Amino acid sequence: MTIQATIAPPRSQALALFVRCGDATPQDWAHWGGCMQVPGMWRFDVASEADLLELLDRLTASLPPMAQTDTFACISAADTADAATETLSFGLLATAQNLPVLLTRRRYPWLMGNLSLHVRSYLQPIVDLARGGQLFAYEALCRGLTPEGALLSGQRMFELATRASRLEALDLACQFSALKTRTLFPRHIPLFVNILPDSLLALDLRRDPWANLAALGIRPEELVFEIVESERCADIDALVEVVDHLRSQGFRIALDDVGSGYNSLNVLATLRPDFLKLDRGLVQGVQGSQVRLVLLQALISMAQRLGCAIIAEGLERFEDVAVCRDLGVHFAQGYYFAAPAPEPVTPPPLPPRQEIPRPARHTVRLRDFVEPAPSLPLEAGLEQAREHFQQYPDQPLLIVLDDSKPIGYLTRNGARVQQQRSFGLGRRCRPLNKLLPEHLSARALAFRLYHDPEPAQPWVVVDANGIYLGVLEPWTVLDQLLSGQSRESVHPLSHLPTGPVLRDTLDLQLRAQKELSLVYIDLDRFKAFNDRYGFVRGDAMIMLLAEVLRQAFRGMPETYLGHIGGDDFIAVVPRDSHDLPTVLQHMLVSFRALAAYLYDSDDLRRGYFTTEDGSPHPTASISVVIIDGHRGQITDSLAASERVAQLKKLAKAQLGSIIAIDDNPPRFLTAATSEVRERPWEDRAIRALLHVTAQPRSGSIHDLDAVFKRYPFFELIYELDAQGVQRYPNWVHPGMWGRIKSGGMGVDRAIQPYFQLVAHRGTPYVSNLYLSSASGEFCATVAVPLHDAEGAFSGVLVGDLNLTGLVALSAGGRAEI
């Protein structure tokens, strides 16, 4: 429908709304009383503020989310607008506001006033896991209070402030409110105060509220600045300078939401925070999710090596609390312990381990291995410590106790310091960072001992109530770990045989003198990929290759597939298997096509990516080596690895994916690039989802059971309305019940790219690979538009495919889940 540009006739309404929109103006605007004055500029007349808000709501909802930010509007009195010329109208729009900003400011005018009147701080405890859940600190969390008395969540407050361009003002009001809570609990308990990076860059300790710390009786060491890492930082170097200055004043630094936001590893390595707060998406459901467990272990290891104390956020189940405690997470926070409240809440202690029904596993009773290292109470003087060290010259340290609970240790050198006044041991003792519970799984104990960042510090063991038991020497439990720890038989990412089990099986088959071909598969430049894209995509690359290999050898049931470690795999194949090189060439083609979903689009267009040193690295290639006995029989895995190393070096000197065959001289094969389809599985997935749009759907979780039987590569399907709100609960593949929740109805997903792009373009959408928060596995999302009986856009149907289904679909299979 084409609307002629006309000058709006004079009207008597109280307000006139002028809107400048792009090319895609919805046709409904003319039916809502809109009049296009000149191309691209509309006028609407309304009788009251309530009518204006209703109109702004309708206009905003009629535009795709991406188009809303390019639409500007302003409001004028009707009589002024009637007298305006075309030039005046455009003059008004020169000072117009973005449409969502205008709507937010008109609907919530109190956002433009003193926000301190509308901000409240709720306190949530942070507990010490090594001390049985003892209170460690409080975090001040933002809550909003509307003029009508309604309480808003912190997330909602910051959403509104962002849309109203009042983010900095809200952050400052939250800081004022947080500091006022400091008088509600004892001074030795730290307070975590959230602050955005841009606010931190503008921080001035000489101005309010920070200039009044002394008047409020607050010392810098009592405060922890919690930087919201998920906010993009404009100048990381300037942020480092501010953080260093704050540390010099006695403040401590925490990095929030690690694992969820921008440049997390870069920010972590640069800022070196005192506390590292893991995003709730990593720890919720970690018990039962192998992928989350591997990612959590990697972050814990990294934090320990950097000397950061770890805080796990969002814990709601004891199972997840237990996993975090076993892995050596220092502190925890979440609704399992206590909900945020206006007044400080002291959480109850964690139940003793023996009272919790846990899956049977090999545990170590550390009480049997501790040495009763000497200790002194906190109130003892330094002179008593010196006397003890003189009496026992072979003892290097003392444990300092507060009510029988260890809080620090004192070295012999520390006791030698001369002081004019007599102080308690609390002034001289060093903090304890290496506490172990009395009962610990052998796996968790081995993990913590292996990743010990400070070998000079003692390992102190406590009982379930945090009472001191003694000091542990790691070598004393070594035999217990070696004899009792069951050998891992599968790799945690690929779920393929690995370690001693793999080596034993390989040696057994080689000694049997069978005619075998050994196929070694190695990802090229994987370390560079990991450095460029991070360990999450690195893990996805490993898992993708494992699935591609499973699919490639599916027609060879006698093949033994294993994961040597890192980015190296092996396949033991009977030598009479049909055309092994051709199978491997198809595997290379499939992997290259699917690995494209792990790279940024710019890198794919160039055909290479760069690392921090500027070095270019080609995308997605594999080196494959086949040892088939042409140059003599191989009798064990060691001899095989030596021969493979020679061929692998030759293969990696080639460009692209290469198959090197052990011969005299070696032969080399490549994958034909003409076989690589741009999107090998998308058409099948989109056609399947379009077929689902014709199926009857309602609120029953069993509506699509027949669909999942026909298209088993989908693990989850859900439907959004025209505004991006989910219509019904998730439809879950029956094989995934218990692993994926069937909720979701009413959730607003309008900001998600699968809704925005489908709603704006009217065409299907396919995502890259990502870590699903629903299943804890890597998957991809496909979305198609929905239309009503008149052909108008009515919503989006969304389907998620897990990695196994995606690979099988790419190969043309049905991909049973």
ROLOKE-555762 format. One record per residue (C-alpha): residue in three letters; x, y, z. Coordinates in steps of 0.5 Angstrom, whole numbers, padded with zeros to 4 digits, always signed. Layout:
ALAXYZ ...
end
This chain:
MET+0000+0000+0000 THR+0003+0007-0002 ILE+0001+0013+0002 GLN+0001+0020-0001 ALA+0005+0025+0002 THR+0000+0030+0005 ILE+0000+0036+0009 ALA-0004+0034+0015 PRO-0010+0038+0016 PRO-0011+0042+0022 ARG-0014+0038+0028 SER-0016+0040+0035 GLN-0013+0035+0039 ALA-0008+0036+0045 LEU-0002+0033+0043 ALA+0002+0032+0036 LEU+0007+0026+0035 PHE+0012+0027+0030 VAL+0015+0020+0028 ARG+0021+0020+0023 CYS+0022+0012+0020 GLY+0026+0009+0015 ASP+0023+0005+0009 ALA+0020+0000+0012 THR+0014+0003+0015 PRO+0008-0001+0017 GLN+0002+0000+0014 ASP-0002+0000+0020 TRP+0000+0007+0022 ALA-0005+0010+0017 HIS-0011+0006+0020 TRP-0008+0009+0027 GLY-0009+0016+0025 GLY-0003+0017+0022 CYS-0001+0022+0016 MET+0005+0022+0012 GLN+0007+0029+0012 VAL+0013+0028+0007 PRO+0016+0022+0006 GLY+0019+0018+0012 MET+0016+0023+0017 TRP+0009+0022+0020 ARG+0004+0026+0025 PHE-0001+0023+0030 ASP-0006+0027+0034 VAL-0008+0024+0041 ALA-0013+0027+0046 SER-0009+0025+0052 GLU-0003+0023+0055 ALA-0006+0016+0056 ASP-0008+0016+0049 LEU+0000+0018+0047 LEU+0002+0012+0051 GLU-0002+0007+0048 LEU+0000+0010+0041 LEU+0007+0009+0043 ASP+0006+0002+0045 ARG+0003+0000+0038 LEU+0008+0004+0034 THR+0014+0001+0038 ALA+0011-0006+0037 SER+0009-0005+0030 LEU+0017-0005+0028 PRO+0022-0010+0028 PRO+0027-0009+0034 MET+0033-0007+0030 ALA+0028-0002+0026 GLN+0026+0001+0033 THR+0033+0004+0034 ASP+0033+0008+0028 THR+0026+0011+0029 PHE+0026+0018+0032 ALA+0020+0022+0035 CYS+0018+0028+0039 ILE+0012+0031+0042 SER+0009+0038+0041 ALA+0003+0042+0043 ALA-0003+0041+0038 ASP-0004+0048+0036 THR+0004+0049+0036 ALA+0004+0043+0031 ASP-0002+0046+0027 ALA+0002+0052+0025 ALA+0009+0049+0024 THR+0011+0049+0017 GLU+0014+0043+0014 THR+0021+0046+0016 LEU+0019+0047+0023 SER+0017+0039+0023 PHE+0024+0037+0021 GLY+0027+0042+0026 LEU+0023+0039+0031 LEU+0025+0032+0029 ALA+0032+0034+0029 THR+0032+0034+0037 ALA+0028+0028+0037 GLN+0029+0022+0041 ASN+0029+0015+0040 LEU+0023+0012+0040 PRO+0024+0007+0045 VAL+0027+0012+0049 LEU+0021+0017+0049 LEU+0016+0011+0051 THR+0020+0009+0057 ARG+0021+0017+0059 ARG+0014+0018+0058 ARG+0011+0012+0061 TYR+0016+0012+0067 PRO+0017+0020+0068 TRP+0020+0018+0075 LEU+0027+0016+0072 MET+0028+0023+0070 GLY+0028+0025+0077 ASN+0033+0024+0083 LEU+0034+0016+0082 SER+0036+0016+0090 LEU+0029+0016+0092 HIS+0027+0010+0088 VAL+0033+0005+0089 ARG+0034+0000+0095 SER+0039-0004+0097 TYR+0038-0012+0098 LEU+0043-0016+0102 GLN+0045-0023+0100 PRO+0050-0027+0103 ILE+0056-0030+0100 VAL+0059-0036+0104 ASP+0065-0040+0105 LEU+0065-0047+0103 ALA+0071-0049+0106 ARG+0068-0047+0113 GLY+0062-0051+0112 GLY+0058-0045+0109 GLN+0060-0040+0114 LEU+0058-0033+0113 PHE+0064-0029+0109 ALA+0061-0023+0106 TYR+0055-0019+0103 GLU+0053-0017+0096 ALA+0049-0010+0096 LEU+0044-0012+0090 CYS+0039-0006+0087 ARG+0032-0006+0087 GLY+0027-0001+0085 LEU+0021+0002+0088 THR+0016+0006+0084 PRO+0012+0012+0086 GLU+0006+0007+0087 GLY+0010+0003+0091 ALA+0012-0003+0087 LEU+0018-0007+0088 LEU+0022-0008+0081 SER+0028-0013+0080 GLY+0035-0010+0079 GLN+0035-0013+0072 ARG+0029-0009+0071 MET+0031-0002+0073 PHE+0038-0003+0069 GLU+0033-0005+0063 LEU+0029+0002+0064 ALA+0035+0006+0066 THR+0039+0004+0059 ARG+0032+0005+0055 ALA+0032+0012+0058 SER+0039+0014+0057 ARG+0040+0014+0065 LEU+0045+0008+0066 GLU+0050+0013+0069 ALA+0045+0016+0074 LEU+0042+0009+0076 ASP+0049+0006+0078 LEU+0051+0012+0082 ALA+0045+0012+0086 CYS+0046+0004+0087 GLN+0053+0006+0090 PHE+0050+0011+0095 SER+0044+0006+0097 ALA+0049+0000+0098 LEU+0054+0004+0102 LYS+0048+0006+0107 THR+0048-0002+0108 ARG+0055-0002+0111 THR+0052+0000+0118 LEU+0047-0006+0118 PHE+0053-0012+0120 PRO+0059-0013+0123 ARG+0065-0009+0120 HIS+0070-0015+0119 ILE+0065-0018+0114 PRO+0066-0015+0107 LEU+0061-0011+0103 PHE+0061-0012+0095 VAL+0059-0006+0091 ASN+0057-0007+0084 ILE+0060-0002+0079 LEU+0060-0001+0072 PRO+0066+0000+0068 ASP+0065+0006+0065 SER+0062+0009+0072 LEU+0069+0006+0075 LEU+0073+0010+0070 ALA+0069+0016+0072 LEU+0070+0015+0080 ASP+0073+0020+0084 LEU+0074+0018+0091 ARG+0074+0026+0093 ARG+0067+0026+0091 ASP+0060+0023+0094 PRO+0059+0018+0096 TRP+0066+0016+0097 ALA+0069+0022+0100 ASN+0064+0020+0106 LEU+0067+0014+0107 ALA+0071+0016+0114 ALA+0065+0020+0116 LEU+0061+0013+0115 GLY+0066+0009+0119 ILE+0068+0005+0113 ARG+0075+0003+0112 PRO+0077+0001+0104 GLU+0079-0006+0106 GLU+0072-0007+0108 LEU+0069-0006+0101 VAL+0070-0010+0095 PHE+0069-0006+0088 GLU+0065-0012+0084 ILE+0066-0010+0076 VAL+0060-0012+0072 GLU+0064-0016+0067 SER+0059-0017+0062 GLU+0058-0009+0060 ARG+0063-0007+0055 CYS+0069-0003+0057 ALA+0071+0003+0053 ASP+0078+0003+0055 ILE+0081-0003+0058 ASP+0088+0000+0060 ALA+0085+0006+0063 LEU+0081+0001+0067 VAL+0087-0002+0070 GLU+0090+0004+0072 VAL+0084+0006+0076 VAL+0084-0001+0079 ASP+0091-0001+0081 HIS+0090+0006+0084 LEU+0084+0003+0088 ARG+0088-0003+0091 SER+0093+0002+0093 GLN+0088+0005+0097 GLY+0086-0002+0100 PHE+0080-0003+0096 ARG+0079-0010+0093 ILE+0077-0012+0086 ALA+0072-0017+0084 LEU+0070-0019+0077 ASP+0063-0021+0076 ASP+0059-0025+0071 VAL+0066-0029+0068 GLY+0064-0033+0062 SER+0058-0029+0060 GLY+0060-0022+0057 TYR+0065-0019+0053 ASN+0073-0021+0053 SER+0072-0025+0059 LEU+0079-0028+0059 ASN+0082-0022+0057 VAL+0079-0018+0062 LEU+0081-0023+0067 ALA+0088-0023+0065 THR+0089-0016+0065 LEU+0085-0014+0071 ARG+0088-0020+0076 PRO+0082-0019+0081 ASP+0082-0021+0088 PHE+0075-0025+0087 LEU+0073-0028+0081 LYS+0065-0029+0080 LEU+0063-0035+0076 ASP+0057-0033+0072 ARG+0050-0037+0074 GLY+0050-0040+0067 LEU+0056-0044+0068 VAL+0055-0047+0075 GLN+0047-0048+0075 GLY+0046-0055+0073 VAL+0054-0057+0073 GLN+0052-0063+0077 GLY+0049-0067+0071 SER+0053-0063+0065 GLN+0059-0066+0063 VAL+0060-0060+0059 ARG+0059-0055+0064 LEU+0064-0059+0069 VAL+0069-0059+0064 LEU+0069-0051+0063 LEU+0068-0050+0071 GLN+0074-0054+0072 ALA+0078-0050+0067 LEU+0076-0043+0070 ILE+0078-0046+0077 SER+0085-0048+0074 MET+0086-0041+0071 ALA+0084-0037+0077 GLN+0088-0041+0082 ARG+0094-0040+0078 LEU+0092-0033+0077 GLY+0091-0032+0085 CYS+0084-0031+0085 ALA+0079-0033+0090 ILE+0073-0036+0086 ILE+0066-0034+0088 ALA+0060-0039+0085 GLU+0054-0035+0084 GLY+0046-0037+0083 LEU+0047-0044+0087 GLU+0040-0046+0088 ARG+0041-0054+0089 PHE+0045-0058+0094 GLU+0048-0062+0088 ASP+0051-0056+0085 VAL+0054-0054+0091 ALA+0057-0060+0093 VAL+0060-0060+0086 CYS+0063-0053+0087 ARG+0066-0055+0094 ASP+0069-0061+0091 LEU+0072-0058+0086 GLY+0075-0053+0090 VAL+0071-0047+0089 HIS+0072-0042+0095 PHE+0066-0038+0096 ALA+0059-0039+0094 GLN+0052-0035+0093 GLY+0045-0036+0091 TYR+0038-0038+0093 TYR+0040-0044+0096 PHE+0044-0040+0102 ALA+0039-0034+0102 ALA+0035-0030+0098 PRO+0037-0022+0098 ALA+0033-0019+0103 PRO+0033-0011+0106 GLU+0036-0014+0112 PRO+0042-0018+0113 VAL+0041-0025+0113 THR+0046-0031+0116 PRO+0045-0037+0112 PRO+0045-0044+0116 PRO+0051-0048+0116 LEU+0052-0053+0110 PRO+0049-0060+0113 PRO+0055-0065+0114 ARG+0057-0069+0108 GLN+0055-0076+0111 GLU+0048-0073+0112 ILE+0047-0072+0104 PRO+0045-0078+0100 ARG+0051-0078+0094 PRO+0053-0082+0089 ALA+0058-0087+0091 ARG+0065-0085+0089 HIS+0072-0087+0092 THR+0073-0082+0097 VAL+0079-0080+0102 ARG+0078-0079+0109 LEU+0084-0074+0110 ARG+0083-0074+0118 ASP+0087-0081+0117 PHE+0093-0077+0114 VAL+0094-0070+0117 GLU+0099-0068+0122 PRO+0097-0065+0128 ALA+0101-0058+0127 PRO+0102-0054+0133 SER+0097-0048+0133 LEU+0096-0042+0138 PRO+0089-0038+0139 LEU+0088-0031+0135 GLU+0089-0027+0142 ALA+0096-0030+0143 GLY+0101-0025+0143 LEU+0107-0025+0138 GLU+0112-0027+0144 GLN+0108-0034+0145 ALA+0109-0035+0138 ARG+0117-0034+0138 GLU+0117-0038+0145 HIS+0114-0044+0141 PHE+0119-0043+0135 GLN+0125-0043+0140 GLN+0122-0049+0143 TYR+0121-0053+0137 PRO+0126-0051+0132 ASP+0124-0056+0126 GLN+0117-0053+0126 PRO+0116-0048+0120 LEU+0110-0045+0122 LEU+0104-0045+0127 ILE+0096-0045+0125 VAL+0092-0039+0128 LEU+0085-0041+0131 ASP+0079-0037+0132 ASP+0075-0041+0137 SER+0078-0047+0134 LYS+0077-0045+0127 PRO+0083-0044+0123 ILE+0084-0037+0120 GLY+0091-0036+0118 TYR+0098-0039+0119 LEU+0105-0036+0122 THR+0112-0037+0119 ARG+0118-0037+0123 ASN+0120-0031+0120 GLY+0114-0028+0121 ALA+0115-0029+0128 ARG+0122-0026+0128 VAL+0119-0019+0127 GLN+0120-0014+0132 GLN+0115-0009+0134 GLN+0115-0004+0140 ARG+0108-0005+0142 SER+0105-0012+0143 PHE+0100-0014+0138 GLY+0095-0021+0137 LEU+0097-0026+0132 GLY+0092-0023+0127 ARG+0096-0017+0125 ARG+0102-0022+0123 CYS+0099-0028+0121 ARG+0098-0030+0113 PRO+0091-0032+0110 LEU+0089-0039+0109 ASN+0087-0040+0102 LYS+0088-0048+0102 LEU+0083-0051+0106 LEU+0081-0058+0105 PRO+0074-0062+0108 GLU+0075-0068+0112 HIS+0072-0072+0107 LEU+0074-0071+0099 SER+0073-0075+0093 ALA+0080-0078+0090 ARG+0078-0074+0084 ALA+0077-0067+0087 LEU+0083-0068+0092 ALA+0088-0070+0086 PHE+0085-0064+0082 ARG+0086-0059+0088 LEU+0093-0062+0089 TYR+0095-0062+0082 HIS+0093-0055+0081 ASP+0096-0052+0087 PRO+0098-0045+0086 GLU+0102-0043+0092 PRO+0106-0049+0094 ALA+0109-0046+0100 GLN+0103-0045+0104 PRO+0100-0051+0108 TRP+0094-0055+0106 VAL+0090-0055+0113 VAL+0084-0060+0114 VAL+0078-0058+0118 ASP+0072-0062+0120 ALA+0064-0061+0117 ASN+0064-0056+0122 GLY+0070-0052+0120 ILE+0074-0054+0126 TYR+0082-0055+0125 LEU+0084-0062+0125 GLY+0091-0061+0122 VAL+0096-0060+0116 LEU+0096-0065+0110 GLU+0103-0067+0107 PRO+0101-0068+0100 TRP+0106-0074+0099 THR+0102-0078+0105 VAL+0096-0079+0101 LEU+0099-0080+0094 ASP+0099-0088+0095 GLN+0092-0087+0097 LEU+0090-0083+0090 LEU+0094-0088+0086 SER+0091-0094+0089 GLY+0084-0092+0090 GLN+0083-0087+0084 SER+0079-0091+0078 ARG+0082-0090+0072 GLU+0078-0085+0067 SER+0076-0089+0061 VAL+0073-0084+0057 HIS+0075-0077+0055 PRO+0070-0072+0058 LEU+0069-0068+0052 SER+0069-0073+0046 HIS+0066-0079+0051 LEU+0071-0083+0047 PRO+0076-0088+0050 THR+0083-0085+0053 GLY+0089-0085+0057 PRO+0091-0092+0060 VAL+0085-0096+0057 LEU+0086-0093+0050 ARG+0093-0095+0050 ASP+0092-0102+0053 THR+0087-0103+0048 LEU+0091-0101+0042 ASP+0097-0105+0044 LEU+0093-0111+0045 GLN+0090-0111+0038 LEU+0097-0109+0035 ARG+0100-0115+0039 ALA+0095-0120+0036 GLN+0098-0119+0029 LYS+0092-0117+0026 GLU+0092-0113+0019 LEU+0090-0106+0022 SER+0091-0099+0019 LEU+0092-0094+0024 VAL+0089-0087+0023 TYR+0091-0081+0027 ILE+0087-0075+0026 ASP+0090-0068+0029 LEU+0087-0061+0028 ASP+0092-0056+0025 ARG+0093-0050+0029 PHE+0088-0051+0035 LYS+0092-0047+0040 ALA+0092-0041+0036 PHE+0084-0042+0035 ASN+0083-0043+0042 ASP+0087-0037+0044 ARG+0083-0033+0038 TYR+0076-0035+0040 GLY+0077-0038+0047 PHE+0076-0045+0051 VAL+0069-0045+0050 ARG+0069-0045+0042 GLY+0075-0049+0043 ASP+0071-0055+0047 ALA+0066-0054+0041 MET+0071-0056+0036 ILE+0074-0062+0039 MET+0067-0064+0040 LEU+0065-0063+0033 LEU+0071-0067+0031 ALA+0069-0073+0035 GLU+0062-0073+0032 VAL+0064-0072+0025 LEU+0069-0078+0026 ARG+0063-0082+0029 GLN+0059-0081+0023 ALA+0065-0082+0018 PHE+0066-0089+0021 ARG+0059-0091+0023 GLY+0059-0096+0017 MET+0065-0099+0020 PRO+0063-0103+0026 GLU+0070-0106+0027 THR+0073-0099+0028 TYR+0076-0098+0035 LEU+0076-0090+0035 GLY+0079-0086+0041 HIS+0081-0080+0044 ILE+0089-0079+0045 GLY+0088-0072+0048 GLY+0088-0065+0047 ASP+0086-0065+0039 ASP+0089-0072+0037 PHE+0085-0078+0036 ILE+0086-0085+0033 ALA+0082-0090+0029 VAL+0084-0097+0029 VAL+0081-0100+0023 PRO+0081-0107+0019 ARG+0086-0107+0013 ASP+0081-0110+0009 SER+0076-0104+0010 HIS+0073-0101+0004 ASP+0077-0095+0001 LEU+0079-0092+0007 PRO+0082-0086+0004 THR+0075-0084+0001 VAL+0072-0085+0007 LEU+0077-0080+0010 GLN+0076-0075+0005 HIS+0069-0075+0006 MET+0070-0074+0013 LEU+0075-0068+0012 VAL+0069-0065+0007 SER+0064-0065+0013 PHE+0068-0063+0018 ARG+0071-0057+0014 ALA+0063-0055+0012 LEU+0061-0056+0020 ALA+0067-0052+0023 ALA+0065-0046+0019 TYR+0060-0045+0024 LEU+0065-0044+0030 TYR+0069-0038+0026 ASP+0067-0031+0026 SER+0064-0029+0019 ASP+0070-0024+0017 ASP+0075-0029+0018 LEU+0071-0034+0014 ARG+0071-0029+0008 ARG+0078-0028+0009 GLY+0080-0035+0010 TYR+0084-0034+0016 PHE+0084-0031+0023 THR+0089-0028+0026 THR+0092-0028+0033 GLU+0094-0023+0038 ASP+0101-0023+0035 GLY+0098-0021+0028 SER+0100-0028+0025 PRO+0095-0031+0020 HIS+0092-0038+0021 PRO+0088-0041+0016 THR+0081-0044+0018 ALA+0079-0051+0019 SER+0084-0056+0017 ILE+0086-0063+0019 SER+0092-0067+0018 VAL+0091-0075+0018 VAL+0096-0080+0018 ILE+0095-0087+0016 ILE+0100-0093+0018 ASP+0098-0099+0014 GLY+0104-0103+0015 HIS+0107-0102+0008 ARG+0113-0101+0011 GLY+0113-0106+0016 GLN+0109-0109+0022 ILE+0108-0104+0028 THR+0108-0108+0034 ASP+0106-0103+0040 SER+0103-0096+0041 LEU+0110-0093+0042 ALA+0113-0095+0035 ALA+0107-0093+0032 SER+0107-0086+0035 GLU+0114-0085+0033 ARG+0113-0087+0025 VAL+0106-0082+0026 ALA+0111-0076+0028 GLN+0115-0076+0022 LEU+0109-0076+0017 LYS+0105-0071+0021 LYS+0111-0066+0020 LEU+0111-0067+0013 ALA+0103-0067+0013 LYS+0103-0060+0017 ALA+0108-0057+0012 GLN+0102-0057+0007 LEU+0097-0052+0006 GLY+0089-0054+0008 SER+0087-0061+0010 ILE+0092-0067+0008 ILE+0092-0075+0009 ALA+0099-0077+0009 ILE+0099-0085+0008 ASP+0105-0089+0010 ASP+0109-0091+0004 ASN+0116-0091+0001 PRO+0115-0085-0001 PRO+0110-0082+0003 ARG+0103-0081-0001 PHE+0099-0075+0000 LEU+0091-0074-0001 THR+0087-0068-0001 ALA+0080-0066+0000 ALA+0076-0064-0006 THR+0074-0057-0004 SER+0069-0057-0010 GLU+0065-0062-0005 VAL+0064-0057+0001 ARG+0057-0055+0001 GLU+0056-0048+0004 ARG+0051-0050+0008 PRO+0050-0058+0008 TRP+0045-0059+0013 GLU+0041-0052+0013 ASP+0036-0054+0008 ARG+0034-0060+0011 ALA+0033-0057+0018 ILE+0029-0051+0015 ARG+0024-0056+0011 ALA+0023-0060+0017 LEU+0021-0054+0021 LEU+0017-0051+0016 HIS+0013-0058+0016 VAL+0012-0057+0023 THR+0009-0050+0022 ALA+0003-0054+0019 GLN+0002-0059+0025 PRO-0003-0057+0031 ARG+0000-0054+0037 SER-0003-0052+0043 GLY+0000-0052+0051 SER+0001-0060+0051 ILE+0008-0062+0052 HIS+0006-0068+0048 ASP+0004-0064+0042 LEU+0010-0065+0038 ASP+0012-0072+0040 ALA+0010-0075+0033 VAL+0014-0069+0030 PHE+0020-0071+0034 LYS+0020-0078+0032 ARG+0020-0076+0025 TYR+0025-0071+0026 PRO+0029-0074+0032 PHE+0035-0069+0030 PHE+0031-0063+0034 GLU+0032-0063+0042 LEU+0027-0057+0043 ILE+0022-0053+0039 TYR+0018-0047+0042 GLU+0014-0042+0039 LEU+0014-0034+0039 ASP+0008-0029+0038 ALA+0009-0023+0034 GLN+0012-0019+0040 GLY+0017-0024+0041 VAL+0014-0027+0047 GLN+0014-0035+0048 ARG+0006-0037+0047 TYR+0007-0045+0050 PRO+0011-0049+0054 ASN+0017-0052+0051 TRP+0016-0058+0047 VAL+0022-0063+0049 HIS+0024-0069+0045 PRO+0022-0075+0049 GLY+0029-0077+0049 MET+0031-0071+0053 TRP+0026-0071+0058 GLY+0029-0069+0065 ARG+0035-0066+0062 ILE+0031-0060+0059 LYS+0025-0056+0062 SER+0019-0056+0059 GLY+0017-0049+0061 GLY+0019-0042+0058 MET+0011-0040+0057 GLY+0011-0032+0057 VAL+0018-0031+0057 ASP+0020-0025+0053 ARG+0025-0027+0047 ALA+0024-0021+0043 ILE+0032-0019+0044 GLN+0034-0025+0041 PRO+0037-0025+0034 TYR+0033-0031+0032 PHE+0027-0027+0033 GLN+0029-0020+0031 LEU+0032-0023+0024 VAL+0026-0027+0022 ALA+0021-0022+0024 HIS+0025-0016+0020 ARG+0027-0020+0014 GLY+0021-0025+0014 THR+0026-0031+0012 PRO+0029-0037+0016 TYR+0035-0036+0021 VAL+0041-0041+0023 SER+0045-0039+0028 ASN+0053-0041+0029 LEU+0054-0047+0035 TYR+0054-0045+0042 LEU+0053-0047+0049 SER+0046-0048+0050 SER+0043-0046+0057 ALA+0037-0051+0056 SER+0041-0058+0055 GLY+0048-0056+0057 GLU+0051-0058+0051 PHE+0053-0055+0044 CYS+0048-0054+0039 ALA+0045-0049+0033 THR+0038-0046+0033 VAL+0034-0046+0027 ALA+0028-0041+0026 VAL+0022-0040+0021 PRO+0017-0034+0021 LEU+0009-0036+0022 HIS+0004-0033+0018 ASP-0004-0032+0020 ALA-0009-0034+0015 GLU-0009-0027+0012 GLY-0001-0028+0011 ALA+0001-0023+0016 PHE+0007-0024+0020 SER+0004-0028+0027 GLY+0011-0030+0030 VAL+0017-0035+0030 LEU+0018-0042+0031 VAL+0024-0044+0033 GLY+0028-0051+0034 ASP+0035-0053+0037 LEU+0039-0058+0034 ASN+0045-0062+0038 LEU+0051-0063+0036 THR+0050-0070+0034 GLY+0044-0069+0031 LEU+0047-0063+0027 VAL+0053-0068+0024 ALA+0048-0073+0022 LEU+0043-0069+0019 SER+0049-0066+0015 ALA+0051-0073+0013 GLY+0044-0074+0011 GLY+0042-0079+0017 ARG+0036-0078+0022 ALA+0041-0077+0028 GLU+0037-0081+0033 ILE+0038-0077+0040 
end
